[in-house]
Amino acid sequence: MEDGGSRGAPHRIRKVYTKERRGSSLKRINWVLVVLVLIGFVIGRFIGTYFDGTFLNYGQNFGLSSPVELNLGFIILTFGLEFNITIASVIGVIISFVVYRFIR
C-alpha cells in the first residue's frame, strides 16, 4: 500500500502552522526587546542623574539643538528630537540585553 501523498499533506500543514507560530512569537519577542532597551535607557538615565558629577553622567547629546517650526497659518507644528546618551544609559541598555537573554 502506497499512501505517500495522503500522509505527506498533514505533515506539510503541520510545518506551515509551526512556522506561522514561530513568526508571531518572534514578533512578540522583538517587542519585548524594544521595551527592555527603552527601560534600560530610562533606568540608566535615573542612575546618571542620581550620581551627578561622576563618570557615569559623562555623555554626548545628539539631535536638533533648536526645534524646527512649521507655520501653516492655522496651525503651528514644532518638531524637535534630542538624545542624551551617557555611560549610565549604556550600562542600563547592556543590563537590559542580559535580562532579555535570561527571559528568552
C-alpha positions as CSV (number, residue, x, y, z in Angstrom):
1,M,0.0,0.0,0.0
2,E,1.4,3.3,-1.0
3,D,-0.1,6.3,0.6
4,G,2.8,8.7,0.3
5,G,0.6,11.6,-1.0
6,S,-2.1,11.4,1.7
7,R,0.5,11.1,4.5
8,G,2.6,13.9,3.4
9,A,-0.2,16.5,3.3
10,P,-0.9,16.7,7.1
11,H,2.9,16.8,7.7
12,R,3.3,19.8,5.5
13,I,0.3,21.5,7.1
14,R,1.8,21.0,10.5
15,K,5.2,22.5,9.3
16,V,3.4,25.6,7.9
17,Y,1.4,26.0,11.1
18,T,4.6,25.8,13.2
19,K,6.4,28.3,11.0
20,E,3.5,30.8,11.4
21,R,3.5,30.3,15.2
22,R,7.2,30.9,15.3
23,G,6.9,34.1,13.3
24,S,4.3,35.6,15.6
25,S,6.3,34.7,18.7
26,L,9.4,36.2,17.2
27,K,7.5,39.5,16.6
28,R,6.3,39.4,20.3
29,I,9.9,38.8,21.5
30,N,11.2,41.6,19.4
31,W,8.7,44.0,21.1
32,V,9.9,42.7,24.5
33,L,13.4,43.6,23.4
34,V,12.5,47.1,22.4
35,V,10.6,47.7,25.6
36,L,13.5,46.4,27.7
37,V,16.0,48.6,25.8
38,L,13.8,51.7,26.5
39,I,13.5,50.7,30.1
40,G,17.3,50.3,30.2
41,F,17.8,53.8,28.8
42,V,15.4,55.3,31.4
43,I,16.9,53.4,34.4
44,G,20.4,54.4,33.2
45,R,19.4,58.0,32.9
46,F,18.0,57.9,36.5
47,I,21.2,56.4,37.7
48,G,23.2,59.1,35.9
49,T,21.2,61.9,37.5
50,Y,21.5,60.3,40.9
51,F,25.3,60.1,40.6
52,D,25.6,63.6,39.2
53,G,29.2,64.7,38.8
54,T,30.7,61.2,38.4
55,F,31.9,59.5,35.3
56,L,28.5,57.8,34.9
57,N,27.0,61.1,33.9
58,Y,29.6,61.7,31.1
59,G,27.9,61.6,27.7
60,Q,27.0,63.2,24.4
61,N,23.9,65.0,23.1
62,F,22.7,64.1,19.6
63,G,19.8,65.8,17.7
64,L,18.4,69.2,17.0
65,S,19.6,71.9,19.4
66,S,16.7,74.1,18.4
67,P,13.3,72.7,17.3
68,V,12.1,73.1,13.7
69,E,8.9,75.1,13.3
70,L,6.4,74.7,10.5
71,N,3.8,77.5,10.3
72,L,0.8,76.5,8.2
73,G,-1.3,79.6,9.0
74,F,-4.0,78.0,11.0
75,I,-1.7,75.6,13.0
76,I,2.0,75.8,14.0
77,L,3.9,72.5,14.3
78,T,7.1,72.3,16.2
79,F,9.4,69.3,15.7
80,G,12.4,68.5,17.9
81,L,14.4,65.5,18.8
82,E,17.4,65.2,21.1
83,F,19.2,62.1,22.6
84,N,21.4,62.3,25.6
85,I,23.5,59.2,25.8
86,T,25.5,58.7,28.9
87,I,27.7,55.9,30.3
88,A,25.0,55.1,32.8
89,S,22.4,54.7,30.0
90,V,24.7,52.4,28.0
91,I,25.2,50.3,31.2
92,G,21.4,50.2,31.5
93,V,21.0,49.0,27.9
94,I,23.6,46.3,28.5
95,I,21.8,45.1,31.6
96,S,18.5,45.1,29.6
97,F,20.1,42.8,27.0
98,V,21.3,40.5,29.7
99,V,17.8,40.4,31.2
100,Y,16.4,39.7,27.7
101,R,18.8,36.7,27.3
102,F,17.5,35.3,30.6
103,I,13.8,35.7,29.8
104,R,14.1,34.4,26.3
